[in-house]
Amino acid sequence: MQAALENQLHLFDMFGAIWALMKSSMFRSAALLFLIPAGAFSATNVVNLSHYDMMRPDFTTMKRQGIVGVIHEATYPPFVRDPKYLDRQMGALQAGLLWGAYHYGNGSDPIRQADHFLSVVSSSWAQANPAVRPSTGVLLVLDFEKNGHYPGGTMRADQAVAFVERVRQRTGIYPGIYSGEYHLGQVLNSSRVTPAQRKTLTNCWLWIANYQKQPRATAPWSYWALWQYCGDGKCGLPRSAYPIGIANIRKAELNIFRGSRSDLAEFWQRRAWDPAGGAPRRESEQTLTAER
């Protein structure tokens, strides 16, 4: 009797273990984005650049080393066009890379900022060779970080909301939001930010920077799509898994997408704006005369 009882208990334990395994597999897909380290999803696959990067990037080598897309600064305060944006757009497209553009926000009129940004992106895209210009278009991003070196102060949360709504109004899509993990959490946890403003921002995909560790989900977002783990060569993570250079750029700004390379291409296709398929309405005369 005792032996039979022990056998039954052993069988119950086995069935319990099997059931626990089955339950875990049922939720594996849903939990995957939150439980697996970013490095397990994919390697470094996005580079971001600006006029501060003085070298001539070797985009062909970047692609050979696994880069899928480039996100470049297009505009920054006060209504300045990044002088390297157009030339690098041409080079990246010629190498077969996907292209993205970001605007560095400040505390001035967010509508004018959005209009100027879209004008630069649209006019530059029109100059690209249609033979190499991908149908995906341009991935748009608002750089929503603490502004310590451009005029105009730091963009507030309500101004970021106005900016992304203006972009959506004129392009039909919401841009991504880029920020450091600490700054973003500090700003959006403020009592001055309303639930409606937070809800609007969640329409934007999240690109978050943390050079020391994999970032957590930052409320009101439930997950991040792109992680900048290295900025200008600054990175506190193991070099074996997180390199700080790419192609001929020794101190790069490098990013990991939460997903595979094919997932990234699909994400770009779904989130990007094709200026050739619907150019934005003409800017106000006030915005055009403010451009430098």
Secondary structure per residue as TSV (DSSP state, phi and psi in degrees):
chain	resnum	aa	ss	phi	psi
A	1	M	-	360.0	-46.8
A	2	Q	H	-62.6	-41.3
A	3	A	H	-65.0	-41.3
A	4	A	H	-63.4	-40.8
A	5	L	H	-64.3	-41.7
A	6	E	H	-62.9	-38.6
A	7	N	H	-63.2	-41.4
A	8	Q	H	-63.8	-43.0
A	9	L	H	-62.8	-38.7
A	10	H	H	-62.5	-41.7
A	11	L	H	-64.5	-40.6
A	12	F	H	-60.4	-41.0
A	13	D	H	-62.7	-41.4
A	14	M	H	-63.7	-47.1
A	15	F	H	-62.3	-38.2
A	16	G	H	-62.3	-41.3
A	17	A	H	-65.5	-41.5
A	18	I	H	-64.3	-43.5
A	19	W	H	-63.5	-40.0
A	20	A	H	-62.6	-39.2
A	21	L	H	-65.8	-41.9
A	22	M	H	-62.6	-43.8
A	23	K	H	-62.6	-40.3
A	24	S	H	-66.0	-35.8
A	25	S	H	-69.3	-30.3
A	26	M	H	-64.1	-33.3
A	27	F	T	-99.9	1.8
A	28	R	H	-61.0	-44.7
A	29	S	H	-63.4	-41.6
A	30	A	H	-67.5	-34.6
A	31	A	H	-87.9	-10.3
A	32	L	H	-55.4	-43.4
A	33	L	H	-64.6	-22.3
A	34	F	H	-103.2	-23.4
A	35	L	H	-103.0	-26.4
A	36	I	S	-92.6	135.0
A	37	P	-	-57.1	147.7
A	38	A	H	-58.4	-35.2
A	39	G	H	-62.6	-22.7
A	40	A	H	-78.2	-18.6
A	41	F	H	-77.4	-50.9
A	42	S	-	-165.5	162.7
A	43	A	-	-85.1	-177.0
A	44	T	-	-56.0	125.4
A	45	N	-	-140.2	0.6
A	46	V	E	-135.6	135.4
A	47	V	E	-114.5	138.5
A	48	N	E	-115.6	145.1
A	49	L	E	-136.8	161.8
A	50	S	-	-153.1	-178.1
A	51	H	T	-65.8	-13.9
A	52	Y	T	-72.3	-20.7
A	53	D	-	-82.6	109.2
A	54	M	-	-84.9	-19.6
A	55	M	S	-76.1	168.2
A	56	R	-	-93.7	105.9
A	57	P	-	-62.0	140.1
A	58	D	-	-92.1	87.9
A	59	F	H	-69.2	-31.5
A	60	T	H	-63.3	-43.9
A	61	T	H	-68.1	-37.1
A	62	M	H	-54.9	-48.0
A	63	K	H	-64.4	-40.5
A	64	R	H	-63.6	-28.8
A	65	Q	T	-89.0	6.3
A	66	G	T	108.5	0.3
A	67	I	-	-72.5	135.7
A	68	V	-	-102.3	-39.7
A	69	G	E	-143.7	158.7
A	70	V	E	-123.3	133.2
A	71	I	E	-116.5	118.3
A	72	H	E	-116.0	143.1
A	73	E	E	-61.0	128.2
A	74	A	E	-102.6	-39.8
A	75	T	E	-144.2	152.8
A	76	Y	E	-152.8	165.4
A	77	P	T	-66.8	148.6
A	78	P	T	-95.9	97.3
A	79	F	T	60.6	48.4
A	80	V	E	-106.0	137.3
A	81	R	E	-86.9	127.8
A	82	D	-	-61.1	120.8
A	83	P	T	-66.8	-17.2
A	84	K	T	-98.4	-4.4
A	85	Y	H	-61.2	-52.8
A	86	L	H	-63.1	-48.6
A	87	D	H	-61.7	-41.0
A	88	R	H	-73.3	-30.2
A	89	Q	H	-60.0	-45.7
A	90	M	H	-60.4	-44.8
A	91	G	H	-66.5	-41.4
A	92	A	H	-67.2	-42.5
A	93	L	H	-65.5	-38.8
A	94	Q	H	-62.6	-32.7
A	95	A	T	-82.0	-5.2
A	96	G	T	87.6	23.0
A	97	L	-	-95.6	151.5
A	98	L	E	-74.2	155.3
A	99	W	E	-126.5	138.6
A	100	G	E	-136.3	161.7
A	101	A	E	-137.6	141.7
A	102	Y	E	-128.8	153.9
A	103	H	E	-113.2	130.8
A	104	Y	E	-85.8	111.4
A	105	G	-	-81.3	153.6
A	106	N	-	-136.3	-170.7
A	107	G	S	-87.6	15.0
A	108	S	S	-87.3	-173.9
A	109	D	-	-53.9	113.6
A	110	P	H	-69.7	-26.6
A	111	I	H	-68.1	-45.3
A	112	R	H	-63.3	-37.6
A	113	Q	H	-62.6	-45.5
A	114	A	H	-64.3	-41.7
A	115	D	H	-62.9	-44.0
A	116	H	H	-64.3	-43.4
A	117	F	H	-57.5	-49.9
A	118	L	H	-66.7	-32.5
A	119	S	H	-63.8	-44.8
A	120	V	H	-66.0	-45.5
A	121	V	H	-61.8	-45.0
A	122	S	H	-65.2	-47.5
A	123	S	H	-66.0	-35.4
A	124	S	H	-70.1	-39.7
A	125	W	H	-64.0	-35.2
A	126	A	H	-65.2	-23.7
A	127	Q	T	-87.7	-8.4
A	128	A	S	-74.6	147.4
A	129	N	-	-65.8	118.3
A	130	P	T	-56.1	-24.5
A	131	A	T	-69.1	-26.8
A	132	V	T	-113.0	-3.6
A	133	R	-	-78.0	114.8
A	134	P	-	-70.0	150.4
A	135	S	T	-69.3	-16.0
A	136	T	T	-63.6	-30.8
A	137	G	-	85.4	-151.0
A	138	V	E	-114.8	127.8
A	139	L	E	-79.3	122.5
A	140	L	E	-101.0	141.8
A	141	V	E	-142.6	141.4
A	142	L	E	-100.4	121.3
A	143	D	E	-83.6	100.9
A	144	F	-	-108.8	76.3
A	145	E	S	-129.3	172.9
A	146	K	-	-65.6	125.1
A	147	N	-	-94.9	108.2
A	148	G	S	-114.6	-1.2
A	149	H	S	-136.1	-3.3
A	150	Y	S	-110.1	157.0
A	151	P	T	-70.5	160.8
A	152	G	T	101.7	-2.8
A	153	G	-	74.5	-175.8
A	154	T	-	-90.6	137.9
A	155	M	-	-66.2	133.8
A	156	R	-	-84.2	166.8
A	157	A	H	-62.8	-41.3
A	158	D	H	-66.1	-32.2
A	159	Q	H	-71.1	-36.7
A	160	A	H	-62.9	-40.0
A	161	V	H	-61.7	-45.4
A	162	A	H	-62.6	-39.1
A	163	F	H	-63.0	-51.3
A	164	V	H	-69.1	-32.0
A	165	E	H	-67.7	-36.9
A	166	R	H	-65.4	-41.8
A	167	V	H	-63.0	-44.2
A	168	R	H	-62.4	-41.2
A	169	Q	H	-60.0	-38.7
A	170	R	H	-93.5	-18.2
A	171	T	H	-120.5	-19.2
A	172	G	S	88.9	-1.5
A	173	I	S	-132.7	154.0
A	174	Y	-	-88.8	140.1
A	175	P	-	-77.1	171.5
A	176	G	E	-78.8	162.1
A	177	I	E	-115.5	124.3
A	178	Y	E	-109.1	136.9
A	179	S	E	-167.4	162.0
A	180	G	E	-71.0	146.7
A	181	E	H	-58.6	-45.2
A	182	Y	H	-65.4	-47.4
A	183	H	H	-61.6	-44.2
A	184	L	H	-62.4	-46.2
A	185	G	H	-62.9	-39.7
A	186	Q	H	-64.9	-44.5
A	187	V	H	-69.4	-48.5
A	188	L	H	-78.8	-13.8
A	189	N	T	-87.7	1.0
A	190	S	S	-70.1	145.1
A	191	S	T	-67.8	-15.5
A	192	R	T	-77.8	-12.3
A	193	V	S	-93.7	124.1
A	194	T	-	-83.8	158.3
A	195	P	H	-57.2	-35.6
A	196	A	H	-65.3	-39.3
A	197	Q	H	-66.5	-42.7
A	198	R	H	-61.5	-41.9
A	199	K	H	-62.6	-41.0
A	200	T	H	-61.7	-43.2
A	201	L	H	-65.4	-27.8
A	202	T	T	-70.4	-10.8
A	203	N	T	-70.6	-17.8
A	204	C	S	-91.4	143.2
A	205	W	-	-78.2	151.4
A	206	L	E	-102.9	127.9
A	207	W	E	-118.7	114.0
A	208	I	E	-121.7	144.9
A	209	A	E	-109.6	131.2
A	210	N	-	-156.1	115.4
A	211	Y	S	-91.6	0.2
A	212	Q	S	-111.4	-28.9
A	213	K	S	-160.2	164.6
A	214	Q	-	-64.3	127.8
A	215	P	-	-69.5	152.8
A	216	R	-	-83.7	169.9
A	217	A	-	-65.9	130.6
A	218	T	-	-107.3	115.2
A	219	A	T	-59.7	140.0
A	220	P	T	-89.9	6.9
A	221	W	-	-80.4	148.4
A	222	S	S	-92.7	-12.9
A	223	Y	-	-162.5	163.5
A	224	W	-	-105.4	150.7
A	225	A	S	-97.2	-35.5
A	226	L	E	-134.3	135.4
A	227	W	E	-119.8	117.2
A	228	Q	E	-87.2	109.1
A	229	Y	E	-98.3	-7.5
A	230	C	E	-145.7	128.7
A	231	G	B	-130.7	117.5
A	232	D	T	54.2	37.0
A	233	G	T	83.1	-4.3
A	234	K	B	-82.1	120.4
A	235	C	-	-162.2	125.6
A	236	G	-	-99.2	15.7
A	237	L	S	-102.0	161.5
A	238	P	-	-58.8	129.5
A	239	R	T	-63.3	-29.4
A	240	S	T	-61.9	-35.7
A	241	A	T	-101.1	-22.1
A	242	Y	S	-130.9	82.8
A	243	P	-	-66.6	156.3
A	244	I	S	-108.7	-2.7
A	245	G	-	-127.4	157.9
A	246	I	B	-148.7	137.3
A	247	A	T	50.5	-124.0
A	248	N	T	-97.6	14.2
A	249	I	B	-102.5	107.5
A	250	R	S	-73.4	-37.7
A	251	K	S	-121.1	91.7
A	252	A	-	-103.6	173.8
A	253	E	-	-111.5	108.0
A	254	L	E	-120.4	151.9
A	255	N	E	-141.4	151.4
A	256	I	E	-118.9	129.4
A	257	F	E	-87.9	143.8
A	258	R	S	-82.6	82.3
A	259	G	S	153.7	-177.4
A	260	S	-	-82.5	174.7
A	261	R	H	-62.2	-39.7
A	262	S	H	-68.9	-34.4
A	263	D	H	-62.6	-40.9
A	264	L	H	-63.8	-44.3
A	265	A	H	-61.7	-40.0
A	266	E	H	-67.9	-40.1
A	267	F	H	-60.1	-44.8
A	268	W	H	-62.1	-44.2
A	269	Q	H	-60.5	-40.3
A	270	R	H	-77.5	-32.1
A	271	R	H	-100.8	-14.3
A	272	A	-	-82.2	163.5
A	273	W	B	-114.2	131.5
A	274	D	-	-99.2	98.9
A	275	P	G	-60.0	-29.4
A	276	A	G	-70.2	-22.7
A	277	G	G	-89.6	-7.0
A	278	G	S	177.8	83.6
A	279	A	-	-64.5	146.8
A	280	P	-	-66.1	158.2
A	281	R	-	-62.5	155.4
A	282	R	-	-61.0	138.1
A	283	E	-	-68.7	161.6
A	284	S	-	-66.2	153.9
A	285	E	H	-60.0	-31.2
A	286	Q	H	-63.8	-42.6
A	287	T	H	-68.1	-41.7
A	288	L	H	-64.0	-39.2
A	289	T	H	-74.8	-17.5
A	290	A	H	-80.9	-17.4
A	291	E	-	-67.3	142.7
A	292	R	-	-110.1	360.0
